[in-house]
């Protein structure tokens, strides 16, 4: 049998071949590996070894071998992701949800993979709406290195972007690595980049797995739960408090998740009394995700929540909806300065991050690219992407005349029709 270390998502072990580098003879079964054995990549014990498919093992073994002596770049890990996600994601240079992409189009009951619900028009709208804004170049100004730091949830982070809540390796990512490997890559990659990672929960794994992995990460992370029964959410909130998480949240747009209902684990809409109860049940900042109109944003504000998260689930639950960039300015006009605003929606680069901040968000969030890189290369690949986005954001701030985030506003944007 073949295994991968789910802590580093890099080291792989084949029982038939053994591993001379760690003194494991050919034919050494996982049960016979000494308790003193440690992963040669991350130093974690054998408890983190989990079985993987032969085809994924081959890809991971190639990557492990090729990265032992030579440092690989972001494009290398993107190529690994492309092979791992054959048939559901092309890992195109631009992840835009356009009609000619592998992930788009009606799936007629099959898994939508990395695509969007229905025809994928909301996913497409996310990308189109953010690209309908152009950045205004302003270069006549005394030079200063941009300050990109921001405070959120009583934590100061080095960049104004984080990883969106992600989950569902089995249903959406070809079942290529264990679910906990995805979470560790997202959380550790964000933390080592001076940011914060979010993780979701999925019906194919224990619904408390994400929050437990955040706890393993010394509480540095934010678990987001699907809108399960009120009773179960209160239990998960208690667990999140025990893990001393930075904040926690409820994925209100997850009420449209077909995966949960198909798994006989129902999800529900939440009324005002219910969201108020959830906020009142904890001292931790409570985030409500899936807000796409001012009416809901005001209700989130009135609940006493710790943040309003503007998102349509990456276009994965409601087809024919608006793009995030279409609704964000109105929501910000209503609640900005009263409650932190988080927003995702086809954010791919530092230039996109700057647009989302200018449209009214305090924090931009990145989804699909980080999921692909986490499964391909763990926290190392995720960290590379954070640096890529940070470098672009720095350039964008310099070229739009922004010395700090307080100077980022609608004045640096020009709306245009596509």
C-alpha positions in Angstrom: 0.0 0.0 0.0 1.1 3.6 -0.6 0.9 6.5 1.8 1.4 10.3 2.0 2.3 12.4 5.0 -0.7 14.6 5.5 1.2 17.1 7.6 3.7 18.2 4.9 1.7 16.8 1.9 5.1 16.0 0.3 6.7 12.8 1.7 5.3 9.6 0.2 5.9 6.0 1.3 5.5 2.7 -0.6 5.4 -0.4 1.7 6.7 -2.6 -1.1 9.8 -0.5 -1.7 10.5 0.8 1.8 12.6 3.9 2.3 16.4 3.6 2.6 16.7 7.2 3.7 14.7 6.5 6.9 16.0 2.9 7.3 12.8 1.2 6.3 13.4 -2.1 4.5 11.4 -3.1 1.5 8.2 -4.8 2.6 7.9 -2.8 5.9 4.2 -2.4 6.5 3.0 0.8 8.1 2.1 -1.0 11.3 5.7 -2.1 11.6 7.3 1.3 11.2 8.9 2.1 14.6 7.1 4.6 16.8 10.3 6.6 16.8 10.2 7.1 13.0 9.8 10.7 11.8 8.9 12.1 8.4 12.1 13.2 6.8 10.4 16.3 5.4 8.4 17.7 8.3 9.6 15.7 11.3 6.1 14.4 12.2 5.4 10.8 13.4 3.9 8.0 11.3 0.4 8.9 12.6 0.2 11.4 9.8 0.7 8.8 7.1 -2.6 8.1 5.2 -3.3 5.9 2.2 -3.5 7.4 -1.3 -4.3 6.1 -4.8 -1.5 4.7 -7.0 -1.9 7.4 -9.6 -1.6 10.2 -7.1 1.3 8.4 -5.4 3.2 8.4 -8.7 2.7 12.2 -9.1 3.6 12.9 -5.6 6.7 10.6 -5.7 7.9 12.4 -8.8 7.4 15.8 -7.1 9.1 14.6 -3.9 12.1 13.3 -5.9 12.4 16.4 -8.0 12.2 18.8 -5.1 14.7 17.1 -2.8 17.7 18.9 -4.3 16.3 21.7 -6.5 13.9 24.5 -5.5 10.8 24.5 -7.7 8.7 27.5 -8.6 5.0 28.3 -8.6 4.6 27.1 -12.2 6.0 23.7 -11.2 3.4 23.2 -8.5 0.7 24.4 -10.9 1.7 21.7 -13.3 1.4 19.1 -10.5 -2.1 20.4 -9.7 -3.1 20.2 -13.3 -2.2 16.5 -13.5 -3.9 15.8 -10.2 -7.1 17.5 -11.3 -7.4 16.0 -14.8 -10.9 16.2 -16.0 -12.2 18.8 -13.6 -9.7 21.6 -13.7 -7.3 22.8 -16.4 -5.3 25.0 -14.1 -5.4 27.7 -16.7 -3.3 30.8 -16.6 -6.4 32.7 -15.8 -9.1 31.1 -13.5 -12.1 33.0 -14.8 -15.0 30.6 -15.1 -15.5 31.4 -18.8 -17.6 29.0 -21.0 -14.7 27.3 -22.7 -13.1 26.1 -19.4 -12.9 22.5 -18.3 -14.8 23.2 -15.1 -17.8 25.1 -16.7 -21.1 24.0 -18.1 -24.0 21.9 -16.8 -22.9 18.7 -15.0 -26.4 17.2 -14.8 -26.0 15.8 -11.3 -22.3 15.0 -11.4 -19.8 16.8 -9.2 -19.1 20.4 -10.3 -15.5 20.0 -9.3 -13.9 23.5 -9.5 -16.7 25.0 -11.5 -19.9 26.8 -10.6 -23.5 25.8 -10.1 -25.8 25.2 -13.1 -24.2 26.8 -16.2 -21.6 28.5 -14.0 -22.9 32.0 -14.8 -22.3 33.3 -11.2 -18.7 32.1 -11.2 -18.3 33.9 -14.6 -20.0 37.0 -13.1 -17.5 37.1 -10.3 -14.6 37.3 -12.7 -16.3 39.7 -15.1 -17.5 42.1 -12.5 -14.0 42.5 -10.9 -12.4 43.0 -14.3 -15.0 45.6 -15.2 -13.1 48.0 -12.9 -9.7 49.3 -14.2 -7.0 50.7 -12.0 -6.1 54.3 -12.4 -2.3 54.8 -12.7 -1.0 57.7 -10.6 2.8 58.0 -10.4 3.7 61.7 -9.7 4.2 61.5 -5.9 7.1 61.2 -3.5 8.0 57.5 -3.3 7.2 55.5 -0.2 7.3 51.7 0.3 3.6 50.7 0.7 2.4 49.7 4.2 0.2 46.6 3.6 -0.4 45.6 7.2 -3.9 45.6 8.7 -5.5 44.7 12.0 -8.4 42.2 12.0 -9.9 40.3 14.9 -7.4 41.8 17.3 -4.5 40.4 15.2 -2.1 42.4 13.0 -1.3 40.7 9.8 1.2 41.7 7.1 -1.1 41.7 4.1 -4.8 42.6 3.6 -5.7 39.3 2.1 -6.4 35.8 3.5 -7.3 32.4 2.2 -11.0 31.7 1.7 -12.7 28.8 3.5 -12.1 25.7 1.4 -13.0 22.0 1.8 -14.3 19.0 -0.1 -11.3 17.1 -1.5 -13.4 14.0 -2.1 -16.3 15.7 -3.9 -14.6 18.6 -5.7 -10.9 17.8 -6.0 -10.7 14.3 -7.4 -10.2 12.8 -4.0 -6.4 13.3 -4.5 -5.2 13.8 -0.9 -6.8 13.4 2.5 -8.9 16.3 3.6 -6.7 17.2 6.5 -3.7 17.6 4.1 -5.6 20.3 2.3 -6.4 22.1 5.6 -2.8 22.0 6.8 -1.4 23.4 3.6 -3.9 26.3 3.7 -3.4 27.1 7.3 0.4 26.7 7.6 1.0 28.5 4.2 -1.1 31.5 5.4 0.5 31.7 8.8 4.1 31.6 7.4 3.1 34.4 5.0 1.9 36.7 7.8 -1.8 36.1 7.0 -4.7 33.9 8.3 -6.1 30.8 6.6 -9.8 29.8 6.6 -11.0 26.2 6.3 -14.5 24.8 5.8 -16.2 21.6 6.7 -17.5 18.8 4.4 -20.0 15.9 4.8 -17.4 13.4 3.6 -15.2 14.0 6.7 -16.0 14.6 10.3 -17.6 18.0 10.4 -15.2 19.0 13.2 -12.1 18.1 11.3 -11.3 21.7 10.1 -11.6 23.2 13.6 -9.4 20.5 15.0 -6.7 21.2 12.4 -6.9 24.9 13.3 -6.4 23.8 16.9 -3.4 21.8 15.9 -2.1 25.0 14.2 -2.1 26.7 17.6 -5.4 28.3 17.0 -4.0 30.3 14.1 -6.9 30.0 11.6 -10.6 30.5 11.2 -13.0 27.5 10.8 -16.2 28.2 8.8 -19.1 25.8 9.4 -22.0 25.0 7.0 -25.4 26.1 8.4 -26.1 22.9 10.1 -28.7 22.5 12.8 -28.6 25.1 15.5 -27.8 22.5 18.1 -24.8 21.2 16.1 -23.5 24.6 15.4 -23.5 25.5 19.1 -21.5 22.3 19.8 -19.0 23.3 17.1 -18.7 26.8 18.5 -17.8 25.2 21.9 -15.1 23.2 20.3 -13.7 26.2 18.4 -13.5 28.1 21.7 -11.5 25.1 23.2 -9.1 25.3 20.2 -8.7 29.1 20.9 -9.3 30.0 17.2 -8.9 33.6 16.0 -12.5 33.8 14.9 -15.1 31.5 13.5 -17.9 31.7 11.0 -21.1 30.3 9.5 -21.3 29.7 5.7 -24.9 31.0 5.3 -24.7 30.5 1.5 -24.0 26.9 2.3 -27.8 26.4 2.7 -27.7 25.7 -1.0 -25.1 22.9 -0.8 -26.3 19.8 -2.7 -23.4 17.8 -1.2 -24.7 18.1 2.4 -28.3 17.3 1.6 -27.3 14.4 -0.6 -25.3 13.0 2.3 -28.4 13.1 4.5 -26.7 15.9 6.5 -29.2 18.7 6.0 -28.2 22.4 6.0 -30.6 25.3 6.6 -31.2 29.0 6.1 -30.8 30.9 9.3 -33.2 33.6 10.6 -32.3 36.7 12.5 -33.1 35.1 15.9 -30.8 32.2 15.0 -27.8 34.3 13.9 -28.3 36.5 17.0 -28.2 33.3 19.2 -25.0 32.2 17.5 -23.3 35.6 18.1 -24.4 35.6 21.7 -23.1 32.1 22.3 -19.5 33.0 22.1 -16.9 35.8 22.8 -15.0 34.9 19.7 -15.6 37.1 16.6 -18.5 35.5 14.6 -18.3 35.9 10.8 -21.4 35.5 8.6 -20.4 34.5 5.0 -22.6 34.5 1.9 -23.9 38.1 2.1 -24.8 39.5 -1.3 -27.2 42.4 -0.6 -27.5 45.4 1.7 -30.6 44.0 3.5 -28.6 40.9 4.8 -25.6 43.1 5.5 -27.6 45.3 7.8 -28.9 42.2 9.6 -25.4 40.9 10.1 -24.4 44.3 11.5 -27.4 44.3 13.9 -26.6 40.8 15.1 -23.3 42.1 16.7 -21.2 39.8 14.4 -17.5 40.3 14.2 -17.5 40.6 10.4 -19.6 40.6 7.3 -18.3 38.3 4.5 -19.5 39.3 1.1 -19.5 36.1 -1.0 -21.6 33.9 -3.3 -19.7 30.7 -2.5 -17.6 31.2 -5.6 -20.7 30.9 -7.7 -21.1 27.3 -6.6 -24.6 27.4 -5.1 -26.7 29.8 -7.0 -26.5 30.1 -10.8 -27.5 33.4 -12.6 -26.5 35.5 -9.6 -24.6 38.8 -9.3 -20.8 39.0 -9.1 -19.3 40.1 -5.7 -17.8 43.2 -7.2 -21.3 44.3 -8.4 -22.8 44.3 -4.9 -19.7 45.2 -2.7 -19.8 49.0 -3.1 -23.5 49.2 -2.0 -22.8 47.0 1.0 -19.8 49.0 1.9 -21.7 52.2 1.6 -24.2 50.8 4.1 -21.9 49.2 6.8 -18.3 50.2 6.2 -16.5 51.5 9.3 -19.2 49.8 11.5 -18.1 46.2 11.0 -15.1 44.6 9.1 -16.0 43.6 5.6 -14.4 40.5 4.0 -14.9 39.7 0.3 -13.9 37.1 -2.2 -15.1 36.4 -5.8 -12.5 35.6 -8.4 -9.6 37.3 -6.6 -6.5 35.9 -8.2 -3.8 38.6 -8.1 -2.5 41.5 -6.0 -4.2 43.8 -8.6 -7.5 42.1 -7.9 -6.9 42.4 -4.1 -6.4 46.2 -4.6 -9.7 46.5 -6.5 -11.6 44.6 -3.9 -10.2 46.8 -1.1 -11.0 49.9 -3.2 -14.6 48.7 -3.6 -15.0 48.7 0.1 -13.6 45.5 1.7 -11.2 45.5 4.6 -9.8 42.0 3.6 -9.9 40.3 0.3 -9.9 36.5 0.2 -8.5 34.0 -2.4 -10.1 30.6 -3.0 -9.5 28.2 -5.9 -5.8 29.0 -6.6 -4.9 28.2 -3.0 -6.9 24.9 -3.0 -5.0 23.7 -6.1 -1.6 24.6 -4.7 -2.3 23.1 -1.2 -3.1 19.7 -2.7 -0.2 19.9 -5.1 2.6 21.2 -2.8 1.2 21.8 0.7 2.2 24.9 2.7 5.3 25.5 0.6 3.3 26.0 -2.6 0.6 28.0 -0.8 3.3 30.3 0.7 4.7 30.9 -2.9 1.2 32.1 -4.0 0.9 34.5 -1.1 4.3 36.0 -2.1 3.2 36.2 -5.7 0.0 38.1 -4.7 1.9 40.3 -2.2 4.5 41.3 -4.8 1.7 42.3 -7.2 -0.2 44.2 -4.5 2.9 46.2 -3.7 3.4 47.1 -7.3 -0.2 48.0 -7.7 -0.2 50.3 -4.6 3.0 52.1 -5.9 1.5 52.7 -9.3 -1.8 53.9 -8.1 -0.2 56.3 -5.6 -1.3 54.5 -2.4 1.2 54.6 0.4 -1.0 52.7 2.8 -4.4 51.0 2.9 -6.2 54.1 4.2 -5.5 55.7 0.8 -7.1 52.8 -1.1 -10.6 53.9 -2.2 -12.8 54.2 -5.3 -10.7 57.1 -6.5 -8.2 54.6 -7.9 -10.8 52.8 -10.0 -12.4 53.5 -13.3 -15.5 51.6 -14.1 -15.8 50.4 -17.7 -18.1 48.2 -19.7 -16.7 44.9 -21.0 
